[in-house]
Amino acid sequence: MLESTTYPGTTEDLIRPILEAGSGLKCGEEFYLGFSPERVDPGNLIYKTKNTPKVVGGIGKDATEVIAAMYREVLEGDVYEVSSPAVAEMEKILENTYRNINIGLINELTMLCHNLGISIWEVVDAARTKPYGFQAFYPGPGLGGHCIPLDPYYLAWKAREYGFHTSMIEASGMINDRMPEYCVDRCAAVLNRYKKAVNGAKILILGIAYKQDIDDYRESPALKVIETFEKRGAETCYYDPWVPYYKHQGQKRSSLEALTAEVIEQADLVVITTAHTNVDYALVQQYAKAIFDAKNAMKHIEKRENIEVL
């Protein structure tokens, strides 16, 4: 079984010949081969690997039945059989592309709403009251993780073999890739109101992980936010209770040991890039000169005179 996300055709056109040549065995007769995409949602307290529905596509009906039977023995979730590995591969790409494109849409509307003087967070919360036809997606400083920012491009690459241009994937990618720089631009405007330039400013980043309450920082937009600040001459430090240190572009950086009133006061601007739930946001609001909240993590804080939300 192949479970790693990949483009349609990988199992049949790439993996099968390698296995047959290496083993001397014939696929479908002497061994079975199929694809079943991994479905993992880090930090999800309800759905784990064991109880998440599984999609299975084998090379041949017998392979699909045997592979599905194996998964049913070890998993609690449903096992859904499809007609081929290519269908299962495409299904996984669809899952991640769906999120990529919808997040791109909401990020673009976020920029528009800012120009209109409207809160995108309030707009989305109002829209989600509709019991059908709408799923809530929220903006942020960019996409992170090893799946959603990358996987749709497998499909875009494969599509070129057929002379097909995946315009929506590429458009959403450009929007999402722009978000770290857009957030820094918004931060520059906040600093400007306090008569402070980005060059030489002390920036405290809250959150390096790409998602709240996990320790995974792969492809995290926070890293790109830090890069952009430092290219513009700012001094940055970070605090993340889940990521004590990170390695990026050959450098290792460590988190502040604690988020104290003194640390917060020393920063010209606090930027929230991950909405960890074990951060004392009331303390941040009390001692920060200015805050840019890119994740709406401080939505329950009543005193908001020093808070600007993405």
C-alpha positions, 0 to 999 in steps of 0.5 A: 500500500502506498499512502503518501500523497502524490499525483494520479497515476503514481501507483500504477505507472511508477510503483508497479513497474519498480515492484514487478522488476525488483521482485519478479512477481506479477501484480494482481496475481502474486502480490496486490498493490493499491493506494489509500491516502493518509488522512491526518489532522494534527491537534484534532481531539476527535478524529485520529487515524483509527476512526477516520474513514479510509479510501482504498483503490487497488489494481484490480477488484481482488486487490481492492477487496483484500486491501479493504478487508485488511484495513477493516480489521485494524481500523474503526472508521468506514472503508470506502472502496473506489475503482482504481488507485488513480481515483484514490490518488485524485481524491486526496489531491481534491481534499487538499486542493479544496482547502487550498483554494478556499483559504486563498479565496478567504485571504483575498476577501480579507484584503478587500474587507480591510480596504472596505473597513469590514471585519472578515471574521465577522463576515464569516461568522455571519455566513456560517449561520446558514445551515447549508451551502457554506463551510467556514474558512478563516484567513491567516498569515499564509498556509503551513504544514507539509500537505495543503501548501504543496500537494495541489502543485503535484496535480498542476505538474501532472496536468501539464502533461495533458496540456491542461492549465490549473488556473484556480490552483495557481491563483490561490497559491499566489494569494496564499504565498503573498499573505506573509508579506501582506501581514508585514505590510499591515504591521508596518502601518501599525508601527507607523501610527506609533511613529516607529519604522520597521527598520530597527523595530523590535518584533515579538512573534507569538507562534511558530507552529503552522497550526494551533496546539501542535509542535509542527512548524513545517512550511509555517508562514510564521517563518516567512513573516520573520524572514520578511521582517528581518529583510526590512531591518527589524529585530525579531524574537519568538515565543512558542510553548509548543516549539522550543526551537526550530531549524530553518535555512541552516540556522537554529533559533530558540523560543523565549523561555517564558512570556513575561510582562517585561518581554512583552513591554520591550517589543515595539509590536507583538505579532500573533501568527499561531493561535495557541490556546495556552498563551495568556492573551490577557497578559499580552494585551495588558503590556503590549504597545501594539498587537497585530493578531493574524489569527484572531486569537484575541477575539475574547479580549474585551480591551482592544485599543492596542489590537489590530486584527488581520 
